[in-house]
Amino acid sequence: MIPNTDFDKPIVELEQRIEELRRFSAKKDIDLSTEINNLEKKLRNLKKEIYSHLSPWQKIQIARHPKRPTTLDYVRLITKDFMPLAGDRLFGEDKALICGFATLDEKKIVIIGHQKGKDTKENIERNFGCAHPEGYRKAIRVMRLAERFNMPIVCLVDTPGAYPGIGAEERGQAQAIAENIRDMFYLMTPIVVTVIGEGGSGGALGIGVGDKVLMMEYAYYSVISPEGCAAILWKDAGKREEAAKVLKLTAQDLLGLGIVDEMIVEPEGGAHRNPQEASKNLKNSLLKNIEELSATPKEELLNLRYKRYRAMGVFTEAKTS
């Protein structure tokens, strides 16, 4: 059974009730189709009511759902012939960032993405999707291979942030992220970035420079977590819901602000409830954008990439008398 968040407990309870009636009907050979149909209609209406009025904090809860599809889930569902590449050729391998060659509907691509674990053991192994500097150095190494072989790059962002530990800082965490951001502006191959879950701070930006930036409907993308923002602004991490609202970190907010180019619709209740449908929507969006960008001359691609980010944060100055 899928773990539930606080706001969707009524949905889970109703789903359990329907499943119990189905089992009872089959076991006792009693026709309960009318009762089940009525409950299913009630369930559809309840889902529509709850998921059409989600707060930013509730969307963050969906983005952090433990059953939400990860990068490797999407690799399995939308690509074939995946060939992983490991190591940064300087320090070692970072399992929080996966990189490799793959085929997307007969199109050869390079895919790079943060990878969380499915359980506590795997999360520890993958550092909860928080990459070290060697992960970012591996990513840019593989991106340069994509440029050399004229292959589009697909980046899947899903991290609370880069790992902030002493070892990572000693090995140049900030520099690795900064160099990735700089170098991605000069890669002469199409780059499509998609925030599939959490898009946290510099950890996301380390693979987040793209010609097109997409977001799943219930993902978030922010300079800081709501908890961190609340702790800094109000000295109270408990004000995370208020922080989530003012940060404007949802796909809908960022689409309106021009930070992202497209929102990918998720199945009702989130991608974890129907990974196949979520994958189909993601694949269609990636193919459309890759085809569009591949038809753009490389020199123009770099110019448009620069202009895209240069236009962010526009402000006007008031005239003084």
N, C-alpha and C positions, 0 to 999 in steps of 0.2 A: 504494500500500500504506500502511496506517495505521502510523505510527511506534509502536514498542513501548516499554514501560517495562521495567525490569530484571526485575520479578517475572513478567511475562507472556511472556518470551522463549520458553519451551517451547511456549506456545500458538501464537505466531506461526510458530515453526519447523514445528509440526505442520500448521498451515493451509497453509503453503507446500508441504509435502510432498504434501498432498491435492490441491492445485491442480496440482502437477507431474504427478501420476498421472493426473488428468483430461485434461490436455493430451496426455500421452503416449498415453493410451487412445484419444482422438479422432484423433490423428495416425496411429497405427499400426493403428487399427481393431481393437484388442484389448480383450476384455471384462475389465476390472479392477474390476468393481462390488463383488465380495466384499471385495477388499483395501481399497477406498475406504470401504465401509460400516464395516469394522472400525476403520479410522483415525478415521472420523467419530464412532463410538461412544467411542473412546478420547479424542477431542477434547472431547466433551460432558462426560465424567467428569473430565477434567483442568480444564476451566473451572469446573465445580462445586466441585472441591477447592480451587483457588486462590482463587476469588472469595468463598468462604464463610469464609475465614480471613485476610482482609486486615487489616493493621495500619493505625492512623490515618495514618501517613506514606505508605503505599501508596495510601490513598484520596485523599490530597492530590495525589499524582502523577497520579491519574486526573482530579481536578478541574482540574489545570493542563495537561491533555493538549492539544497544539496543534490537534488535530482536533475538540475538544469543541465542540458547538453553541454559538453565541453568541446574544446578544439578537436580532440581525437574522435569524439562522437561524430562531429560534422565531417571530419576527414573520411570516416568510415561510411557515412551515409551519402555524401555527395561526390566523392572522388573515387578513383581506382588507381592501382599501381603506385601506391604511396611508398616512397623510398626515403626514410628518415636519414638525416645527416647530423652528426654529433661533434661537439667540441669547438672551442674557439681558437685552437692552435696556439694558445698562450698559457692557459691555466688548466682548464678541464671542461667537463660536461655539466650542463645545468638542465635538469629535468623539468624545471618550471617553464621552460620555453622549448617548444618543439619546432623543428624546421625540416623541410624536405621537399622533394619533387613529387608531383602528383599529376593526374589527368582529370580534368574537369570537362566532362562531355566532349571528349576527344581533343580538348585544348590542353597543351602542356603548360603547367604553372608551377610556381614555387609557393608553398604555403608555410606561413610562420604564425605561431600563436601561443599564448599563455595556456598552460595546462594545469588544472586543479586535479585533486584526487577524488576518488569515489568513496573512500572511507578514511578513517583516521590514519591508518598505516600508509596509504598512498599519498595522503595530503602531506604527511611528514616528509616522505620521499621527494615529493614535488614542491615542498615548501609553500603549500597552499596557493600556488600560482604566483608567488612573489619571486621574481627573477633576480639573480646575482649579476654582477657585471659581465661574467663570462657568458651568460645567456644572451645579453645584448650584443656582445662582440661576436658570438656565434651567428646571431640573426643578421648582422650587417655583412658578415662573411658570406652567408648564403645568398643574401640579396645581391651581392656583387656577382655571384655565379649566375643569378637570374638575368642580370644585365648583360653578362658576357654571352649567354645563350639566347638572348632576346625572348625571355619568358616573362609574362606578367606575374606580379607579386600579389598574393592575397594574404593580408594580415588579419588575424582574429584576436581581438583584445578581450581579455577576461582576467583582470588582476585587481586586488585591493590596492596594489602599489608595489614599487620595487622593494626588495628586501633591505631593511635599514640597519642590519647588524654590523658589528665592528669589522668583521672579516670583509664584508662587501665594501665598506667604506675604505678600508685599507687597500683593496684591489681596484679602487677608482670607480665606484658606482656612478657618481654624478658625471664624471668625465665620459664614461661609456655611454650613458643616456644622451648627453649633449652631443657627442660625436655622431651617434645614430641619427639624431634629429637633423644635424647639419648635412650629413652625407646622403640622407634619403631625399633631400631636395635636388641632388645632382644625379640621381640614378636615372639613366635614360631608358626606362622601361615602365609600363603602366603599373601603378600601385593602387589597389583597392583595399581600404581598411574597413573592417566591420567590428563594432563593439557588440559582442554577443552576450555579455553579462555585466561584470563590473569593469568600469573604465577609470581606474584610480590613478590620478596624479602623474608624475613622471614615469612611473612604471608602465602606464598606458602609452604615453607619448614616445617612449623608446622604440616602439614599432608603429607609431600612430600617424606618421606623415604620409598622406596619400593624395592622389589626384581626385579620388572620391572617398568620402568618409560616410559610412552607413551605420545605422544602429538598429538593433532589434527593438521591438516595441517596448519591452519591459527591461531593457538594459539602462544603465546610467553611466554618465561620463562627467567627471568632476575633478577639480584641482585638489580636492581634499575630501575625505569621508565626512558624512554628516556628524558622526561622533567627534571627529577631530576638530571640525569647525565649531561645534557647540562648546567643546572644551576650551578652545582659544577665545572665542567671542564672549561667552557667558560664564566661563569657568564651571560649566555644568554639562557633561556629556548626555545627561538625560533630556536635554532640549534638542535631541537629534531630529525629531520630526519637524520642528521649526526650522532648523538648519537646512534640512532636505528641501524645504519649500523655497527658501530664499536663495539657495545655490543655483536654482534653475538647471538641474542636472538630468532631467528626463529627456527621452527622445523627442517628445512633443515640444518641450521648451527649446532644445538645441536646434531643432529643425526650423523653428520660427526665428531664431537668432542667426541662422546661417552658418552655424558651427558644423553641422552635419548636412549632408546632401539628400539623404533619403532615410525614411523609417520603414523597416521591414516588419510587416504585420505578423504577429504570432498567433498560434491557436488560442482559442478562448481558455483562459486560465493560465496561460504561459507555455513556453516551449517544452517544459518538463512534462506536460500532460499529453503532448502529441509531438515527439521529436521528429517523426517522419514528415509531418506537415510543415513544421518549422524549417526543416532541412530543405524541403522543396522550395519554400519561399526564399530562403537564403540563396540557394543555387540559382534560381531564376534571376535574382537581382545581381548576383556576381557575374553571370554570363552576359547580361544586358550591359553592364558597365564596362566589363573587359572588352566586349566587342566595340563599344563606342570609343574607348580610350585607345584601342589598338589601331583604329583608323586615323588617329591624330598624329601628325608628324612629331618626331621626338623633340625637336627644338621648341616647337609650340607647346608640347606637353610640359616641359620644364618651365616655360614662361607662365603658363596657366596655373601650374602648381604654386609658383611663387606668388602670383597675384591672389590666388585663393586665400592663402594665409596672411598676406599683407593687408587684405581687406577686413580682417577680423579686428574687433576692438575699435571700430570707428567711433569718433566722438566729434562734437562741434564745440567751438569756443564762442562764448558769449562776447559780444562787442561791448566794450566799456565806453561810456560817454566822456 
